Amino acid sequence: MTEPVPASLKALIEQASAARYLRAESPEPRSLSEPTPYPFLALVGQREMKLALLLTLINPGLSGVLLVGPRGTGKTTAVRSLSDLLPIVARSACPYGCLPEDVETGGMEAVCPDCAKKYGEGESLTYPDPVRLVELPLHSRLEDVVGGLEARAAQLNRMALQRGILSHADQNLLYIDEVNLLPNEIVDAILDASAQGVYTVRRGPLAATYRSRFVLIGSLNPEEGRLRPQILDRFGLRLIVHGLSDPADRLEAYHRVRAYTASPQATIAAYADQTLAARAEIQAARQRLPGVRLTSAAEQAGLDLVRRLEIDSLRAELTLFEAARAVAAADDRDTATPADVREAAPMALRLRRSPFMQEYFNAQQQEEHQIGALLDEVIPPTPGAEAA
């Protein structure tokens, strides 16, 4: 039995989570393994987590999502369930990665000869392709992440570079489970690539530059260690994921997981209509997003929130306002209001204040006062200088 298709994307995460469940059927015969992610619409509860993930699909400018919570709260399942909702993007059809914007910004010399000819003849340099979910295994080597010498070429006494995970993640979602356990060298590589949108690999006489414009999604259990502030700053939205508190929701989750375990394909088919509708809504919201603007009242409300929370990073406003625009786009509106800012604020502003930095600046104020007092005593300001 399927639930009715929601009227809008926001209605998707508002729908009742414990209304009904699928009856477990007999296991299906299967031989070759196929990816069968748990349906996103079958997730019970966890409204804020689902909203954050959907907003990230609508607006890649949010830079990603961090899910913080104990084991067994559905963090990894929720991320992997996005596979059937991922939108379509324009990818380069050239092995060198040439794009129309390269010509628009750098002229014909900025692309390869073949693409320059195609562009001049009015042919497309891109093709439509779904966004992919690229996972970074916890025990990946630096060579796996950024790329390195190709092993098969080395066996033939030749040298060739092989793309790494960060290159494959271009225009995709890069998911890192247990992101707080990554080695420092891997974290540094991810930070550099995400900050610049490109990175260069050099191995002996060979060098190659790859695009790496990805949306970063991470999850962690705080019991297993803290996250470095540098990479925490790269996550736009931050979610504290708790377990389900309503017994009815917990029972519903059990029934749905049991049904999925017994027959994944039947469970996926039961939510197929809703999944198709949600994917279409996400694609439409992405196309609507460039035309969404913030009202003056929404901007002022966001600025007041950041000021009163005493957040220093300008990424607070950037994430807050971009998330509010995505909320409006998801609700089929072209104007983001203070209500949209209110919706986005907890996700965008939490985990942005540093007790260490607050203590540091408070201690530094004493020195600033001492310097100011000595300046007034040794070099008193002249009336003319103050007026000037």
C-alpha positions as CSV (number, residue, x, y, z in Angstrom):
1,M,0.0,0.0,0.0
2,T,1.4,3.4,-1.0
3,E,0.9,6.7,0.6
4,P,-0.4,9.6,-1.5
5,V,2.0,11.7,-3.4
6,P,2.7,15.0,-1.6
7,A,1.5,18.2,-3.2
8,S,4.9,19.9,-2.8
9,L,8.4,19.2,-1.7
10,K,7.8,20.7,1.8
11,A,4.7,18.6,2.1
12,L,6.9,15.6,1.6
13,I,8.7,16.0,4.9
14,E,5.5,17.1,6.7
15,Q,3.6,13.9,5.9
16,A,2.6,11.6,8.7
17,S,5.4,9.1,9.4
18,A,3.4,6.4,11.3
19,A,0.3,6.2,9.3
20,R,0.9,2.7,7.8
21,Y,3.6,0.3,6.9
22,L,4.4,-2.3,4.3
23,R,3.7,-5.9,4.9
24,A,6.9,-8.0,4.7
25,E,6.9,-10.3,1.7
26,S,8.9,-13.4,1.0
27,P,12.5,-12.7,0.0
28,E,13.1,-12.1,-3.7
29,P,15.5,-14.4,-5.7
30,R,18.6,-12.5,-6.6
31,S,22.0,-13.2,-7.9
32,L,24.0,-10.2,-9.1
33,S,24.2,-7.4,-6.6
34,E,22.2,-4.2,-7.4
35,P,22.1,-0.9,-5.6
36,T,18.9,-0.8,-3.7
37,P,19.0,2.2,-1.4
38,Y,16.3,2.6,1.3
39,P,13.6,4.9,-0.1
40,F,13.9,8.5,1.2
41,L,10.1,8.7,1.6
42,A,10.1,5.6,3.8
43,L,12.2,7.4,6.5
44,V,10.3,7.9,9.7
45,G,10.4,11.2,11.5
46,Q,13.7,13.2,11.4
47,R,12.1,16.2,9.8
48,E,15.1,18.5,10.2
49,M,17.6,16.0,8.8
50,K,15.4,15.3,5.7
51,L,14.8,19.0,5.1
52,A,18.6,19.8,5.3
53,L,19.4,17.1,2.8
54,L,16.7,18.3,0.4
55,L,17.8,21.9,0.7
56,T,21.3,20.8,-0.2
57,L,20.1,19.1,-3.4
58,I,18.2,22.3,-4.3
59,N,21.0,24.7,-3.6
60,P,24.6,23.4,-3.9
61,G,25.8,26.8,-2.7
62,L,25.0,25.6,0.9
63,S,28.3,23.7,0.7
64,G,27.0,20.6,2.4
65,V,25.5,19.1,5.5
66,L,27.0,17.7,8.7
67,L,25.0,15.1,10.6
68,V,26.0,14.6,14.2
69,G,24.4,12.0,16.4
70,P,24.8,8.6,18.0
71,R,24.9,5.3,16.1
72,G,21.6,3.9,14.8
73,T,19.8,7.1,14.2
74,G,19.6,6.7,10.4
75,K,22.3,9.2,9.3
76,T,24.0,7.0,6.7
77,T,20.7,5.5,5.6
78,A,19.2,9.0,5.0
79,V,22.2,10.1,2.9
80,R,22.3,7.0,0.8
81,S,18.5,7.2,0.3
82,L,19.1,10.4,-1.7
83,S,20.3,8.3,-4.7
84,D,16.8,8.2,-6.3
85,L,16.2,11.9,-5.8
86,L,19.4,13.3,-7.3
87,P,18.8,16.1,-9.9
88,I,20.2,16.4,-13.4
89,V,23.2,18.6,-14.1
90,A,25.1,19.6,-17.3
91,R,28.5,17.7,-17.6
92,S,31.3,18.3,-20.0
93,A,31.3,15.9,-22.9
94,C,35.0,16.5,-23.4
95,P,37.8,14.3,-21.9
96,Y,39.6,17.6,-21.0
97,G,36.5,18.9,-19.1
98,C,35.8,21.9,-21.4
99,L,32.7,23.9,-20.5
100,P,30.8,26.7,-22.2
101,E,31.7,29.1,-19.3
102,D,35.4,28.5,-20.1
103,V,34.8,30.1,-23.5
104,E,32.7,32.9,-22.0
105,T,35.3,33.8,-19.5
106,G,38.6,33.0,-21.3
107,G,37.7,32.9,-25.0
108,M,38.3,30.1,-27.5
109,E,41.8,29.6,-26.3
110,A,40.5,28.4,-22.9
111,V,39.1,25.1,-24.4
112,C,40.6,22.4,-26.6
113,P,40.5,22.7,-30.4
114,D,37.7,20.2,-30.8
115,C,35.5,22.0,-28.3
116,A,36.4,25.4,-29.8
117,K,35.2,24.0,-33.2
118,K,32.0,22.6,-31.6
119,Y,31.2,25.9,-29.8
120,G,31.7,27.9,-33.0
121,E,29.3,25.6,-34.9
122,G,26.7,25.9,-32.1
123,E,27.1,22.4,-30.8
124,S,26.7,21.7,-27.1
125,L,29.8,21.0,-25.1
126,T,27.7,19.4,-22.3
127,Y,25.2,16.6,-21.8
128,P,22.6,16.1,-19.1
129,D,23.5,13.6,-16.4
130,P,22.2,12.8,-12.9
131,V,24.2,13.9,-9.9
132,R,25.9,10.9,-8.2
133,L,26.6,10.0,-4.6
134,V,30.3,9.4,-4.2
135,E,31.4,7.9,-1.0
136,L,34.9,8.3,0.5
137,P,35.9,5.1,2.4
138,L,37.3,5.8,5.8
139,H,40.6,4.0,5.2
140,S,41.3,5.6,1.8
141,R,44.9,6.5,1.0
142,L,45.9,10.0,-0.2
143,E,46.5,8.5,-3.7
144,D,43.0,7.2,-3.7
145,V,41.6,10.6,-2.8
146,V,43.5,13.0,-5.0
147,G,44.8,10.6,-7.7
148,G,48.2,9.2,-8.6
149,L,50.2,7.1,-11.0
150,E,48.1,4.5,-12.8
151,A,49.3,1.0,-11.8
152,R,48.6,-0.7,-15.1
153,A,50.6,1.9,-17.0
154,A,53.5,1.4,-14.6
155,Q,53.5,-2.3,-15.3
156,L,54.1,-1.4,-19.0
157,N,56.9,1.0,-18.1
158,R,54.7,4.0,-18.9
159,M,53.6,6.9,-16.8
160,A,50.0,8.0,-16.6
161,L,47.9,9.8,-13.9
162,Q,44.7,8.3,-12.6
163,R,41.9,10.4,-11.3
164,G,41.1,10.4,-7.6
165,I,37.8,10.4,-5.6
166,L,37.8,14.2,-5.4
167,S,37.9,14.4,-9.2
168,H,35.1,11.9,-9.5
169,A,33.1,13.9,-7.0
170,D,33.0,17.0,-9.3
171,Q,29.3,18.2,-9.5
172,N,28.3,15.3,-7.3
173,L,27.7,14.7,-3.6
174,L,30.8,13.6,-1.6
175,Y,29.7,11.6,1.4
176,I,32.2,10.9,4.3
177,D,30.9,8.7,7.1
178,E,32.8,9.1,10.4
179,V,34.4,12.2,9.0
180,N,36.0,13.0,12.4
181,L,38.2,9.9,12.0
182,L,39.9,11.0,8.7
183,P,43.7,11.3,8.7
184,N,44.9,14.9,8.7
185,E,46.5,14.6,5.2
186,I,43.1,13.5,3.8
187,V,41.3,16.4,5.5
188,D,43.8,18.9,4.2
189,A,43.4,17.6,0.6
190,I,39.6,17.9,0.9
191,L,39.8,21.4,2.3
192,D,42.1,22.6,-0.5
193,A,39.9,21.0,-3.2
194,S,36.6,22.3,-1.8
195,A,37.9,25.8,-1.2
196,Q,39.3,26.2,-4.7
197,G,37.0,24.0,-6.8
198,V,40.1,22.6,-8.5
199,Y,43.3,20.9,-7.4
200,T,46.5,19.8,-9.1
201,V,48.3,16.5,-8.8
202,R,52.0,16.3,-9.5
203,R,53.9,13.0,-9.8
204,G,57.4,13.4,-11.1
205,P,57.3,15.0,-14.6
206,L,53.5,14.6,-14.8
207,A,50.9,17.1,-13.6
208,A,47.1,17.3,-14.0
209,T,44.5,19.8,-12.7
210,Y,41.1,18.4,-11.9
211,R,37.8,20.2,-11.1
212,S,36.4,19.3,-7.7
213,R,33.1,21.3,-7.3
214,F,31.3,18.9,-4.9
215,V,28.8,19.2,-2.1
216,L,30.2,17.8,1.1
217,I,28.1,15.6,3.3
218,G,29.5,14.2,6.5
219,S,28.3,12.2,9.5
220,L,29.9,11.5,12.8
221,N,29.3,10.1,16.2
222,P,30.7,12.6,18.8
223,E,31.6,9.7,21.1
224,E,34.4,8.7,18.7
225,G,36.2,12.1,18.6
226,R,35.9,15.7,17.7
227,L,36.0,17.3,14.3
228,R,38.7,19.7,13.3
229,P,37.5,23.3,13.1
230,Q,38.8,23.7,9.6
231,I,36.6,21.0,8.1
232,L,33.7,21.8,10.4
233,D,33.7,25.3,8.8
234,R,33.2,23.7,5.3
235,F,29.8,22.3,6.2
236,G,27.0,24.8,5.6
237,L,24.2,23.1,7.5
238,R,24.7,21.3,10.8
239,L,22.3,18.8,12.2
240,I,22.1,17.3,15.7
241,V,20.3,13.9,15.0
242,H,18.5,12.3,17.9
243,G,16.7,9.0,18.0
244,L,13.0,8.8,17.5
245,S,11.2,9.7,20.7
246,D,7.6,8.7,19.8
247,P,7.0,4.9,20.4
248,A,4.6,4.9,17.5
249,D,7.3,6.2,15.2
250,R,9.9,3.7,16.5
251,L,7.4,0.9,15.8
252,E,6.7,2.2,12.4
253,A,10.4,2.4,11.6
254,Y,10.8,-1.3,12.7
255,H,7.9,-2.4,10.4
256,R,9.3,-0.5,7.4
257,V,12.9,-1.8,7.9
258,R,11.6,-5.3,8.2
259,A,9.6,-5.0,5.0
260,Y,12.6,-3.5,3.2
261,T,14.9,-6.3,4.5
262,A,12.5,-9.0,3.3
263,S,11.9,-7.4,-0.1
264,P,13.9,-4.3,-1.1
265,Q,12.5,-4.1,-4.6
266,A,8.9,-4.3,-3.3
267,T,9.5,-1.5,-0.8
268,I,11.2,0.7,-3.4
269,A,8.3,0.1,-5.8
270,A,5.7,1.0,-3.1
271,Y,7.3,4.5,-2.9
272,A,8.1,4.8,-6.6
273,D,5.4,7.3,-7.5
274,Q,6.2,9.6,-4.6
275,T,9.9,9.3,-5.4
276,L,9.4,10.4,-9.0
277,A,7.2,13.3,-7.9
278,A,9.8,14.4,-5.3
279,R,12.7,14.2,-7.8
280,A,10.7,16.4,-10.3
281,E,10.0,18.9,-7.5
282,I,13.7,19.1,-6.6
283,Q,14.6,19.7,-10.2
284,A,12.0,22.4,-10.5
285,A,13.1,24.0,-7.3
286,R,16.7,24.1,-8.6
287,Q,15.6,25.9,-11.7
288,R,13.5,28.3,-9.6
289,L,16.3,29.1,-7.2
290,P,18.1,31.8,-9.2
291,G,15.0,33.9,-9.3
292,V,14.3,33.7,-5.5
293,R,15.2,36.9,-3.6
294,L,15.2,37.8,0.1
295,T,12.9,40.5,1.4
296,S,14.5,43.3,3.4
297,A,12.7,42.1,6.5
298,A,14.2,38.6,6.0
299,E,17.7,40.1,5.5
300,Q,17.4,42.2,8.7
301,A,16.1,39.3,10.7
302,G,19.0,37.1,9.7
303,L,21.6,39.9,10.4
304,D,20.0,40.4,13.9
305,L,20.2,36.7,14.6
306,V,23.9,36.5,13.7
307,R,24.8,39.7,15.6
308,R,23.0,38.6,18.8
309,L,24.5,35.1,18.7
310,E,28.0,36.9,18.4
311,I,29.1,34.8,15.4
312,D,32.2,36.1,13.7
313,S,32.2,34.0,10.5
314,L,30.6,35.6,7.5
315,R,29.7,32.1,6.3
316,A,26.9,32.3,8.9
317,E,25.0,34.9,6.8
318,L,25.9,33.2,3.6
319,T,24.5,29.9,4.6
320,L,21.5,31.3,6.4
321,F,20.3,33.4,3.5
322,E,21.1,30.7,0.9
323,A,19.2,28.1,3.0
324,A,16.2,30.5,3.3
325,R,16.2,31.0,-0.5
326,A,16.2,27.2,-0.9
327,V,13.2,26.9,1.5
328,A,11.3,29.3,-0.5
329,A,12.2,27.6,-3.8
330,A,11.1,24.2,-2.3
331,D,7.7,25.8,-1.4
332,D,7.3,27.1,-5.0
333,R,7.8,30.8,-4.1
334,D,10.1,33.4,-5.6
335,T,10.4,35.5,-2.3
336,A,12.1,34.4,0.9
337,T,10.5,35.9,4.0
338,P,11.5,36.0,7.7
339,A,9.5,32.8,8.2
340,D,12.0,31.1,5.8
341,V,14.9,32.5,7.7
342,R,13.4,31.1,10.9
343,E,13.1,27.7,9.2
344,A,16.7,27.7,8.2
345,A,18.4,29.4,11.2
346,P,18.9,26.4,13.5
347,M,20.5,24.4,10.8
348,A,22.7,27.2,9.5
349,L,23.8,28.8,12.8
350,R,24.5,26.0,15.3
351,L,28.0,24.9,16.0
352,R,29.5,28.2,14.8
353,R,30.5,29.8,18.1
354,S,33.9,28.8,19.5
355,P,34.3,29.0,23.3
356,F,38.1,29.1,22.8
357,M,38.0,32.1,20.5
358,Q,35.5,33.9,22.8
359,E,38.0,33.4,25.8
360,Y,40.9,34.4,23.6
361,F,39.3,37.7,22.4
362,N,38.1,38.5,26.0
363,A,41.7,38.1,27.2
364,Q,43.0,40.1,24.3
365,Q,40.7,43.0,25.2
366,Q,42.9,43.6,28.3
367,E,45.9,44.2,26.2
368,E,44.0,46.4,23.8
369,H,42.9,48.6,26.7
370,Q,46.5,48.8,28.0
371,I,47.8,49.8,24.6
372,G,45.0,52.5,24.2
373,A,45.7,53.9,27.7
374,L,49.4,54.1,27.1
375,L,48.9,55.8,23.7
376,D,46.7,58.5,25.3
377,E,49.3,59.0,28.0
378,V,52.5,59.1,25.8
379,I,51.0,60.5,22.6
380,P,47.8,62.4,23.5
381,P,45.5,62.9,20.5
382,T,45.4,66.5,19.3
383,P,42.1,68.2,18.7
384,G,42.9,68.7,15.0
385,A,43.8,65.1,14.5
386,E,40.6,63.9,16.1
387,A,38.6,66.3,13.9
388,A,40.4,65.0,10.8
